[in-house]
Amino acid sequence: MARIRTIKPEAFISESLAAVSVHAERTFFGLLTQADDHGRFRDQAAVIAGALWSLRPEHGPLEVEDDLTQLDSAALICRYEGDDGKRYLHIVTWARHQKINRPSGSRCPACPRHQGSRPDETASPVHGALHEQAVSPHGGRPDASRGRSEPSVNRETAGQGDFSEPSPQRWETAVRTQGPDLGPRILDLGSPPVGSASAPTPPTVSGSVSAKDLVAEHVAACQHRPPSDVLGRLGKVVSKLLGEVLSPDHIRAGMDRMRTKGLSAGLLPSLVDEAMNAPRAAAAPHRAWTNPAPADVEAAYGGQL
């Protein structure tokens, strides 16, 4: 469930945020509203893209995955795996910039790197409430001896009065005990009910190579990191090619040609086809054997007849 959070003016001159792209910065601000009261959220690019970029279809799960990678490299978020085998993330500077009054319990495990194995901070299970026995409509206190309300008297100038503690006989304490507050009773966005469609994930070939892996190899081979929009288009094309069950080696060869020739990602399918179906060297045409002419007999047989 999204929540109202605080963004400080200093965020727009933050050197850490300036180190990532504008898209990654927008994703970071959006994560502030999606994280729970301890700054934690499920690490699922498809879910985050649906929550933050639903009206910008050009910025899908692949682009959000790139945003999360940049934020993790800049130490703005930390990505980790819980004991349940699921992926989670938390905002590293959460406690420094977000002040939560009575935080709800977290459904996400604590980060083992920054938060150790300490239990989640939950709201106090015991809440005390003080109730006055009776209060007159005009602010006076009841006078038990005379059965009427005694008007409150301000003995000194307003704002400078000496406030005394009321007598214990005039107050009672009602204490109710309840279990720990586990936050809103809604399903975890990352745990859809059985039988429902789960968030799409980038296709893989034989469960070994994904579009993310191939794009990462391309970035590593480049002299400078390409713009995010270029990587986003390349990721979509590579994902589509993997969906056709093409060999990752052929896709790599096509990406090498694209990088060497400085071509756009839209031409990658043609380059992959070129790598798959490169023309072989033409063999010499077959020439049927014929008996040499009488004048060439000595040349043909070397004079050994």
N, C-alpha and C positions, 0 to 999 in steps of 0.2 A: 504494500500500500504506500503510495507516494505521500510525502510529508513536507511541511513548510520548513525550510532550513535558512541559515544565515550565510550570506556571501559578503565578506568584508571588502571595503574599497581597496585594501592592499592587494587583493587577489589579481587586479588588473595590472599591477606592476611587479608581479611575482616573477623572479628569474626562473623558477622551476617550471611554471606554466609557459613562460616565453620559450622554453626549450622544446616544446611540443607544437604540433600543428594546431591551427584554429579549430579544426574538427575534433581533435583530441581534447582540446580545452573545453569545448562545448559538451562533449561526452562526460568530462570530469564534473562540470557543474551539474549535469543531469544526474550523475551518480549520487550527488549530495542529497537529492530529493528521493532517490529510490532506496538508499541504504537504510538499515534499521537504526535503532537508537544507539548502537555501538559502532556504526560506520561499516557494517558488513553487508554483503550481498552475494548472490550466486554468480559465479564466473561463467556466464553463458552469453556469448556475443549475440546470438539470435534473440534471446529474451531482452537484452539491453537495447538492441536495435529496434525491437517492436515497441518498447516503452518510451524511448527517447527520440527515435527518428521515423516514426510511423508515417508522417506526412512528407518525408524526404526519401522516397524509394531508392534514389540513386545512392544513398548511404546505407547499405545493407549490412548483414552480419560480417562479411569479409572486411569491410571498411571499419566497422566497430572493433573487430579483432585487432586491426592495425592500430586503432586508437588506444586500446588497452595495452598493447605491447609498448607503445611510446610512453604511456603513463607509468607503466611498471619500470621502464628503463630510467625514467626521471625520478623514481622513488616517490611518486605521488600516490600510487596504490601498491598493494602487495598481493600477489596471487599465490594461493596455497591450496593444498588438498586436505580435506578433513578425514577423520577416522572412518567415515562412511564411504570413502572413495570418490566423493563428489568434489568438484572444484568450487572454490570460494575466493572472494577478494575483500579487502578492507581498505579504507582510506587512512593512510598512515598518520596524517596530522589531524585526525578527527577530534580527539580530546582537546587539542589546542584551540580549535576554532569553533566547535559546536558545543554549546552548553545546554544539556537536556535536563529538564526538570522532571524528576521521577521517571527515568528511562524504563521502558518495557524490557522484558527478558528477550534475549536473542535466540532465534532458531538456528543460527549459524555458529559453528564451532569457532573458538578463539584462534587467532593466528599463532602458530607455534614459533614464528620468528620474532614477532614484536610483542606478543601478549602472553607467551608461554602457555602453560596448561592451567592457568588460574581459572576459577569458575566465573561464569558470566555474572556481571553486575545486574542484579534485579532489584525491583522496588521492594522496600521494606515490607515484610509480611504482616506487620502489626501497625495499624494506624490508630492513633489516639484522637478522640474528638471530645472537646469540652462543650457541655451544654449548660446554659444558665437555667435555674429552676423556673424563674418567671421574670419577664421583663415587661415593664409598663410601656404603653404606646409612646410615651413621651421620654423614654430613656431612663426613668427612675427605677430604683430597686425596691423590691417588696419589703415592707416592714412587718415582720411576723407578729410583733407584740400588739400593734394597733390594727392590723388587717388592711392597711392601705399602702399605697405606693408612696415612697419618699422621693421627691424630685431630686435629680442629680444637681449638685451645686459645684460650680466652678470657683474654687477658692482663690485662684490667681488669674493673671492675664492669660487669655487664650494662647495656646501653644507653649506655655511655660509652667503648666500645672505639674504638681507632684503626684504621679500616678502610684497609688498604693495597691498592693496585691489584695484581692478580695478574700474574704474569709472562706476557709474550706467548707463550712457548713452551707454556704450559698451556692456551691458548685458541685457538680457530680461529673465523674469521668466515665464515659461509655466507651469501652474498648471492644472492638470486634476483631476477630482473628480470621484470616483468610489465607489461601495458598499464595504462592508467588505469582506476580503478574506476568503472564506469558505473552503479552502483547495481543494484537488483533487476532481474532480467531478466523483466519483465512488460510487457504492453502498456500504453500510455498510456490512462488512462480516457477521455480525450477523443478517442481515435482508434480507434474500433471497427473490426474487420476487415471487408473487403469482403463485402457480402451480408448483414450483420447489421443489425438494427434500430437506428437511431441514436436518441439522446435526443429526446423531443418538444420542439418549439419552439412558441411562441404563434403562432396562425394569423394571416395577413395578408390583406389585400384588394389584389389586383394588385401585391403586393410593395412597397406604399408605406406603409401605415398598419398599425400593430400595436396589440394591446391595451395594451401598455406605453405607447405614445405617447398614446393616448386617456386613460388613467388619469393620465399626467403632465399633460396639459392640464387635467384636472379638478382636480388638486391645485393647479396654478398659479392657477386661477380661484377657489379657496376662500380665505377670509380667514385661516384657520388650517389646518394640515395635519391631515386626518382620521386617526383611529387606524388602525394597521396592519391590524387585523381587518376594518375597513370597506373599506379599499383592497383587501384580499385578495378579499373577496366581490365587490366591484365588478369587479376584474380578471377573475374567473371568468365573470361574466355577460357582460362585454364580449367576452371571448374566444369565448364560445358564439355571441354575435350575429354576430361576424365570421366564424365558421365557417359561418353560414347565408348568407354572401355578401351581407350587407346593406350599404348605402351608409354610409361613415363619417360623412357629413353628417347622415344621419337619426339615427345613434347619438349624434352630438354634440348634436343638437337634443333628443333624449330626456334626455341627461345634463344639459343646461341646465334643462329642466323639473324634473328630479329635484332639482337643486341649489337652484333658486328656491323650490320648494314644500317643501324639507326632507324629502324622502321617502327610503325605504331603497332599496338597490341591487336588492332583489328585485322592485321594481316597474318597473325600467328597461325590460324588454321591452314592457310595456303603454304606457309613455311613448313608446318608439320607434314603436310602432304608431300612437299618436295623432299623432306628428309626420309619419309616412308617409301616413296616411289621414285628415288633418284634413278635416272636412266643409266643403264650399264654401258660399258664400252662396247661398241659394235664389233662383232667377230668378223674375220675375213670371210668373204663368201666362199662356199664350197665349189671346188673346181673338179669336175670329173676327169679321170685319167684317160688319156688317149695315146695311141701308139705314135711315137715320133715320126716325122717325115724321114724318108730315106736319107736326105742330106744331113739330118741331124742325129743319125744313129750313133755315130762316133762320139758326138757331144753328149748324148743322153746316157750312153752306157760306158763312157770313158774308154772306148776302144777295146773293151774286153768282151769279145763275142767268140 
